[in-house]
Amino acid sequence: MTRTRDLDVVVYGATGFVGALTAEYLARSAPRSARIGLAGRSRAKLEKVRAELGPAAAQWPIIVANADDPASLTALAASAHVIVTTVGPYAKYGVDLVRACAEAGTDYADLSGEVLFGRECIDRFHDVAVASGARIVHACGFDSIPSDLGVHVLHQLVAADGEGDLTDTTLVVSSMRGGISGGTIDSMRNLVDTVKGDKSARRIAASPYSLSPDRTSEPDLGRQSDVEMPKGSDIAPGLGGRTAPFLMGSTNTRIVRRSNALRKWEYGRAFRYREVMSVGQSVLSPVFAAGVSAGLGALMAGLAFPPTRYVLDRVLPKPGEGPSEKARSTGHFTMDIYTRTSTGARYTSRVRAKGDPGYAATAVMLGESALALALDRDALPDTAGVLTPATAIGDALVDRLRTAGFEISARRN
C-alpha cells in the first residue's frame, strides 16, 4: 500500500516522562532525514520539550491531540506513517488512537503491558488493520521486546540447525537494576479496577492464551501458571539457584504465545513458556523467592482494598514520574531464555542492555521500533493487523537494537 504522509514518526505523549525520553532518543539517534513530530494536549508544553531537545529537533512539527477528542486522534493518525504513544493506561486513553490508526492504515507502537486492552484491540481492530495495511504493535518496551525477540532468535537458530520445535522454554531474569515505572503501576490499578466486578474480564486476564487469535485452537498443555518458582536445575542442566515470579511475566508470556500462534505455531504445538527471575544460590534464596511471590500477591490485593490502596497510592511511583538521569544510566538488565527442543537439544538466547529497563532502555526500544516501522518497510514481515514486536518488525528490530548496543544472541549448549 503506497502512502504519502507529512511525517515519518510522531511521538504522542511527548510531554510525559517516557515520551520525552523517547523524543530525546530520536533527536539523538534518528537520521536527520527522518521527519519527526511531537504530539500531546498542550502546545506550550510540547514547545518546551522541543526546545530542550536541541538543534536536531528545532523544526519538528507540533500536533495538538487529546485522548478525549477522537477527531483530533483521527487527524493525528493521518499525519504520519507511524504513531508511537506513551499515553496510558491504554485501556482508558488508547482505544480511540488504535481505532484511528487501524482505519487510516497508519502503523502504531505503544508500551502497553495491558492484557485486557490488547484483547479489546484484537477483537475490535485486527480485521480493520488487516484491510488497511496497518501494523498495530503493542508492548514495544521492556514489556515485551526482550521476551518476544529473545524467543524469536532462539527459534531461528533451532530451525536453522534442524533441531525440531521448541518445547519447555523459560526466560530467567538473570540480573536487573532499575525501578518499576509509574505507568506500570497505573496500569495495574486499572486492571484491578476492571476485573474486580467483571468475571469475564477475570477469565480473560487469567487465560494463558488471552491474546491468541483463536483460543480454541491452542494446544492443551495443562496448567501454565504466572507464579511458578522452579529451581535452576529444573530449567536447564547446570543452572543453579532459585527463582521467583517475574512481575511482567503475565504480560510477556501472552505476547510470546500470540507470536507463536500468529506464525501458525512455528515455535511448536508443544511450546510451553514461562518467565521467572533469579534470586541467587544462598541459603536464604528460598525465603526470598517466597517473599517475592507473596509480595506480588499482596500488592494486587492491596490495590483492590480501598484503605491499603490509599496508602499505596501515596508511596508508589505516579504516572509521569521517573528516576534521575544518573539512576537511568546505571540501570541494566540481562535475560536468558533456556529451551529444550523436540529432538532433545538444548539452546539458550540472551537479551542484555544498559540503562534502566523501564525508562532508558525502553526509550531505545520504542524509538527503534518506530524507526524500523517507518524507515525499514522493505525489511519488515509482510503482514498487518494487531501484531507483536516479533511478528510485525522481527529481524529489522533485532538489527537496530544490536546497532544501538543491545546484546541479542542465541547459542547451542
Secondary structure as UniProt FT lines:
FT   STRAND          7..12
FT   TURN            13..15
FT   HELIX           17..29
FT   TURN            32..33
FT   STRAND          36..40
FT   HELIX           43..52
FT   HELIX           55..57
FT   TURN            58..59
FT   STRAND          62..64
FT   TURN            67..68
FT   HELIX           70..78
FT   STRAND          80..85
FT   HELIX           90..93
FT   HELIX           95..104
FT   STRAND          107..110
FT   HELIX           115..132
FT   STRAND          135..137
FT   TURN            142..143
FT   HELIX           145..161
FT   STRAND          166..177
FT   HELIX           182..195
FT   TURN            196..197
FT   HELIX           199..206
FT   TURN            208..211
FT   HELIX           215..217
FT   HELIX           232..235
FT   TURN            237..238
FT   STRAND          243..245
FT   TURN            247..248
FT   HELIX           249..262
FT   TURN            263..264
FT   TURN            266..267
FT   TURN            269..270
FT   STRAND          272..278
FT   TURN            283..284
FT   HELIX           285..304
FT   HELIX           306..315
FT   TURN            319..320
FT   HELIX           325..330
FT   STRAND          332..341
FT   TURN            342..343
FT   STRAND          346..354
FT   TURN            357..359
FT   HELIX           360..375
FT   HELIX           377..379
FT   STRAND          385..387
FT   HELIX           389..392
FT   TURN            393..394
FT   HELIX           395..403
FT   TURN            404..405
FT   STRAND          407..412
//
